[in-house]
């Protein structure tokens, strides 16, 4: 009860926060400029969240092509996508996923594309590269924008192509630095754009966006300090048991902040960028350990490419009736194992009434019913891994 690993995220030492404060005060130059120098993008904007970045992009695209109002997204994804689409005055259209790379089921995507399709959003779920090439091929002939949701994939690349960074390979992409992301700073999102035309329209909207004030920075500093303290496994159970924080919950929030990002958060991101490779190596090592230890258990579906640095390890049980039994044991012993999105998007509370979509999405449902995510972040050590594997194996035998 009094020990629990966080499901995802990274440690933020107090000394790193102090260093970021000093860097922000010392430099009159916007801290975001140092991020731009480290990332391979022609146009890069820094906002308050990944969701705000997506809203800004979609708002700009809808101005360029006002005759198109539909945006296709996976039926199993974060409801924040629908929040941004709806707030931009557009219509979300759901498409079933495949269970190999968790991207779109291509034959279904071809049927969903229509004359009013403005964009297709490819989600790199768990940080694993979805079938981007196939989606581009489907969209090219209809001149449809392809957007990468790389919120869970910052730093990751295409398989066997380390120079091909996810989030930078389509017409546009966006990242998040919120809770449980590859760099968990509690604030911030990046928007990546290739097209001059799109960038020009986005810039017009960006200029009118509000900037953070001193009070907002103070609130963020308090939030950051709390995260640094309570992400410790001996203290994480405290926020985990405060219902209002909604830790581990999937909630549709139609209203959200849209503003430019905070300089302090940008400074912190800059300080952590050099360590992302080390964090990825740890995630890769933990992923390989789970994959090897669970190999040969017929009730478990193998993950694609087990050498990849997943954000969370997707443990998919073939017999979904076993899922809750295994998860209960893992949660009870504070392993950091957790659910992900509990249902397909059209069945989530709040969105069910908004989308009015009664269609069945078999693979999205199958994943939601059989999935447990295991922690792979740098807080997971050998003893944690052994404990997790033993619990899973003892649940079956």
C-alpha positions in Angstrom: 0.0 0.0 0.0 2.8 2.4 0.8 5.0 1.7 -2.2 4.1 2.1 -5.8 6.1 2.7 -9.0 4.7 5.3 -11.3 3.5 3.7 -14.6 5.7 6.0 -16.8 7.6 9.3 -16.7 11.1 10.3 -15.6 12.7 11.6 -12.4 13.1 15.4 -12.0 15.6 16.1 -9.3 15.1 19.3 -7.3 18.6 20.4 -8.4 17.5 20.2 -12.0 14.6 22.5 -11.2 16.9 25.0 -9.5 19.3 24.9 -12.5 16.4 25.6 -14.9 15.3 28.6 -12.8 18.8 30.0 -12.9 19.1 29.5 -16.6 15.8 31.2 -17.2 16.7 34.2 -15.1 20.2 34.5 -16.5 19.1 34.6 -20.2 16.9 37.2 -21.6 16.7 35.1 -24.8 13.6 32.8 -25.0 14.6 29.4 -23.7 12.7 27.8 -26.5 15.4 28.9 -29.0 17.8 26.3 -27.5 15.3 23.5 -28.1 14.9 24.6 -31.8 18.7 24.2 -32.3 18.5 20.5 -31.1 15.6 19.3 -33.2 15.5 18.7 -37.0 12.5 20.8 -38.0 12.0 23.6 -40.5 9.2 25.2 -38.4 8.9 24.5 -34.7 6.5 26.1 -32.2 6.3 25.7 -28.4 2.9 25.7 -26.8 1.3 24.8 -23.4 0.5 21.2 -24.4 0.5 18.7 -27.3 -3.3 19.1 -27.4 -2.9 22.9 -27.9 -0.3 22.3 -30.6 -2.8 20.0 -32.5 -5.6 22.6 -32.1 -3.4 25.3 -33.6 -2.4 23.1 -36.5 -6.0 22.0 -37.3 -7.3 25.5 -37.0 -4.8 26.7 -39.5 -5.4 23.8 -41.9 -9.2 24.4 -41.8 -8.6 28.0 -42.9 -6.5 26.8 -45.8 -9.1 24.2 -46.8 -12.5 25.4 -45.4 -14.4 22.9 -47.6 -12.9 19.9 -45.6 -14.1 19.2 -42.0 -13.2 15.6 -41.2 -10.2 14.4 -39.3 -9.6 10.6 -39.1 -8.1 9.2 -35.9 -7.6 5.7 -34.5 -10.6 4.2 -32.6 -8.2 3.4 -29.8 -6.4 6.5 -28.7 -6.2 9.4 -26.2 -9.5 11.4 -26.0 -7.3 14.6 -26.1 -7.2 14.2 -29.9 -11.0 14.5 -30.1 -10.9 17.5 -27.7 -8.5 19.4 -30.1 -10.5 18.4 -33.2 -13.8 19.4 -31.8 -12.4 22.7 -30.4 -11.1 23.5 -33.9 -14.7 23.2 -35.2 -14.0 19.9 -37.0 -15.4 16.4 -37.0 -13.5 13.3 -35.6 -13.9 10.2 -37.7 -12.8 6.9 -36.1 -11.0 4.1 -37.9 -10.2 0.7 -36.4 -6.6 -0.3 -35.6 -4.4 -3.3 -36.4 -2.8 -5.3 -33.6 0.6 -5.6 -35.2 1.9 -2.0 -34.8 -1.3 -0.5 -33.3 -1.7 1.8 -36.2 -4.6 2.1 -38.6 -6.1 -1.0 -40.2 -5.2 0.0 -43.8 -8.2 -1.5 -45.5 -10.6 0.3 -43.1 -8.7 3.6 -43.5 -9.3 3.5 -47.3 -13.0 3.2 -46.7 -13.0 6.1 -44.2 -11.3 8.6 -46.5 -13.9 10.8 -48.2 -14.1 14.1 -50.1 -14.4 16.1 -46.8 -11.3 14.5 -45.2 -9.0 17.3 -44.1 -6.3 15.2 -42.3 -5.4 11.8 -41.0 -3.6 11.6 -37.6 -1.2 8.7 -37.2 -0.6 7.8 -33.5 2.6 6.2 -32.5 1.1 4.3 -29.6 3.5 3.4 -26.7 6.1 5.3 -28.8 6.2 2.5 -31.4 6.2 3.6 -35.1 2.8 3.1 -36.7 2.4 2.3 -40.4 3.1 5.8 -41.6 4.2 4.8 -45.1 0.9 3.1 -45.8 -1.1 6.0 -44.5 0.9 8.5 -46.7 0.2 6.3 -49.7 -3.5 6.3 -49.0 -3.7 10.0 -48.5 -1.4 11.2 -51.3 -3.8 10.8 -54.2 -6.5 12.8 -52.3 -4.2 15.5 -51.2 -5.0 14.9 -47.5 -2.7 16.1 -44.7 -0.9 13.4 -42.7 -0.2 14.4 -39.1 2.0 12.4 -36.6 0.9 12.2 -33.0 4.3 11.6 -31.5 3.3 12.6 -27.9 4.4 9.2 -26.7 7.4 8.9 -29.1 9.7 11.8 -28.4 13.3 10.7 -29.3 12.1 7.4 -31.0 12.9 6.6 -34.7 11.7 4.3 -37.4 12.8 0.7 -37.0 16.4 0.3 -38.2 16.6 3.9 -39.2 17.9 6.0 -36.3 18.0 9.2 -38.4 14.3 9.0 -39.2 12.8 10.6 -36.0 9.2 10.1 -35.3 7.2 13.3 -35.4 9.2 14.8 -38.2 8.3 12.5 -41.1 4.8 13.6 -42.2 3.3 17.0 -43.2 3.2 17.9 -39.5 3.7 16.4 -36.1 3.3 17.2 -32.5 4.9 16.2 -29.1 3.8 16.5 -25.5 5.8 16.9 -22.3 2.9 16.3 -20.0 2.5 13.6 -17.4 3.7 10.1 -18.4 5.4 11.1 -21.6 9.0 10.3 -22.6 10.1 13.7 -21.1 7.5 14.3 -18.3 7.8 18.0 -17.5 4.2 18.5 -16.6 3.8 21.2 -19.2 4.5 21.9 -22.8 4.0 20.7 -26.4 5.8 21.1 -29.7 4.3 21.6 -33.1 6.4 20.6 -36.2 5.5 21.9 -39.6 7.0 21.3 -43.1 4.9 23.4 -45.4 5.6 27.1 -45.9 1.9 27.7 -46.5 0.8 25.9 -43.3 3.5 27.6 -41.3 2.4 31.0 -42.5 -1.2 30.4 -41.4 -0.2 28.8 -38.1 2.1 31.8 -37.3 -0.8 34.2 -37.8 -2.8 32.4 -35.1 0.2 31.9 -32.9 0.9 35.6 -32.7 -2.5 36.2 -31.1 -2.1 33.5 -28.5 -1.6 34.6 -24.9 1.7 34.4 -23.2 2.2 32.9 -19.7 2.3 35.4 -16.8 4.2 35.3 -13.5 1.4 33.7 -11.6 1.2 30.8 -14.2 5.0 30.3 -13.8 4.6 30.2 -10.0 1.8 27.6 -10.3 3.9 25.5 -12.6 6.9 25.7 -10.3 4.7 24.4 -7.4 3.4 21.6 -9.7 6.9 20.7 -10.7 8.2 20.5 -7.1 5.2 18.3 -6.2 5.9 16.0 -9.1 9.6 15.8 -8.1 8.8 14.8 -4.6 5.8 12.5 -5.1 7.2 10.5 -8.1 9.3 8.7 -5.5 7.8 5.1 -5.2 7.6 5.5 -1.4 5.4 8.6 -1.8 3.6 8.0 -5.2 0.8 6.2 -3.4 -0.3 9.5 -1.9 -1.3 11.3 -5.1 -2.4 7.9 -6.5 -5.1 7.9 -3.8 -6.4 11.4 -4.3 -9.4 11.0 -6.7 -9.4 14.6 -7.9 -5.9 14.2 -9.5 -7.4 11.5 -11.9 -4.1 9.6 -12.0 -4.6 6.6 -14.4 -8.0 7.9 -15.5 -8.9 8.5 -19.1 -11.2 11.6 -19.2 -12.6 13.6 -22.1 -12.0 17.3 -21.4 -13.7 19.5 -24.0 -12.1 22.6 -22.7 -8.3 23.1 -22.2 -5.7 25.8 -22.0 -4.4 27.2 -25.3 -1.3 29.4 -24.9 2.3 29.7 -25.6 4.6 27.5 -23.4 6.4 28.6 -20.2 10.0 29.6 -20.4 10.9 27.7 -17.2 9.5 24.4 -18.7 11.4 25.1 -21.9 14.6 25.5 -19.9 14.0 22.3 -18.1 13.3 20.4 -21.4 16.6 21.8 -22.7 18.5 20.5 -19.7 16.9 17.0 -20.1 17.3 16.6 -23.8 20.9 15.3 -23.6 19.6 12.5 -21.2 16.9 11.2 -23.5 19.2 8.7 -25.2 20.2 7.2 -21.9 16.5 7.0 -20.8 15.6 5.3 -24.1 18.4 2.7 -23.6 16.9 1.9 -20.2 13.4 1.5 -21.7 14.9 -0.7 -24.4 16.6 -2.9 -21.9 13.5 -3.3 -19.7 11.4 -4.0 -22.8 13.8 -6.8 -23.9 13.8 -8.3 -20.4 10.0 -8.5 -20.3 9.9 -9.9 -23.8 12.5 -12.6 -23.1 11.0 -13.6 -19.8 7.4 -13.8 -21.1 8.4 -15.6 -24.3 6.6 -19.0 -24.7 3.6 -18.2 -22.5 0.7 -18.9 -24.9 -1.7 -16.6 -23.2 0.4 -13.6 -24.0 0.6 -11.9 -27.4 4.2 -11.1 -28.4 5.1 -7.4 -28.8 6.3 -6.3 -32.2 10.0 -5.7 -32.4 10.9 -6.3 -28.7 14.2 -4.5 -29.0 12.4 -1.1 -29.3 12.4 1.5 -26.5 8.6 1.5 -25.8 7.2 4.2 -23.5 5.3 1.4 -21.7 5.5 -2.3 -22.4 2.1 -3.4 -23.9 1.3 -6.7 -22.3 -1.7 -8.1 -24.4 -3.4 -11.1 -23.0 -5.1 -13.4 -25.6 -7.7 -14.4 -23.1 -9.0 -11.0 -22.0 -10.9 -12.6 -19.1 -7.5 -13.1 -17.4 -6.6 -9.5 -17.8 -8.3 -8.2 -14.6 -7.0 -11.1 -12.6 -3.4 -10.4 -13.6 -3.7 -6.7 -13.3 -5.2 -6.9 -9.8 -2.2 -8.8 -8.5 0.3 -6.4 -10.2 -1.4 -3.3 -8.8 -1.8 -4.7 -5.3 2.0 -5.1 -5.1 2.8 -1.6 -6.4 4.5 -2.6 -9.6 3.4 0.4 -11.7 1.4 -1.8 -14.0 -1.8 -0.1 -15.2 -4.6 0.0 -17.7 -4.3 2.3 -20.7 -7.4 3.6 -22.5 -10.3 1.5 -21.1 -12.5 1.4 -24.2 -12.6 2.5 -27.9 -13.0 6.3 -28.2 -16.7 6.2 -29.1 -17.5 4.4 -25.9 -15.8 6.7 -23.5 -18.0 8.7 -21.1 -18.7 12.1 -22.5 -17.5 11.2 -26.0 -20.3 8.6 -26.4 -22.8 11.4 -26.4 -20.7 13.8 -28.5 -19.6 11.5 -31.3 -22.9 9.6 -31.6 -20.9 6.8 -33.2 -22.4 3.3 -32.6 -20.0 1.5 -34.9 -18.0 -1.5 -33.7 -14.2 -1.3 -33.8 -13.2 -5.0 -33.1 -9.5 -4.5 -32.8 -9.8 -1.4 -30.7 -12.1 -3.2 -28.4 -9.8 -6.3 -28.3 -6.8 -4.2 -27.3 -8.8 -2.2 -24.6 -10.0 -5.5 -23.1 -6.7 -7.4 -23.1 -4.1 -4.7 -22.4 -2.0 -4.2 -19.4 1.0 -1.7 -19.5 4.2 -2.5 -17.6 6.6 0.2 -16.6 9.9 0.4 -18.4 11.2 3.9 -17.2 14.5 4.5 -15.4 12.9 4.0 -12.0 12.5 0.3 -12.8 15.4 -1.8 -11.6 16.2 -5.5 -11.7 14.3 -6.4 -8.6 11.1 -4.7 -9.9 11.4 -6.6 -13.2 11.8 -9.9 -11.5 8.8 -9.2 -9.2 6.6 -8.2 -12.1 7.5 -11.3 -14.1 7.0 -13.6 -11.1 3.5 -12.1 -10.5 2.5 -12.6 -14.1 3.7 -16.2 -14.3 2.2 -17.1 -11.0 -1.2 -15.8 -12.3 -1.1 -18.4 -15.0 0.4 -21.4 -13.3 
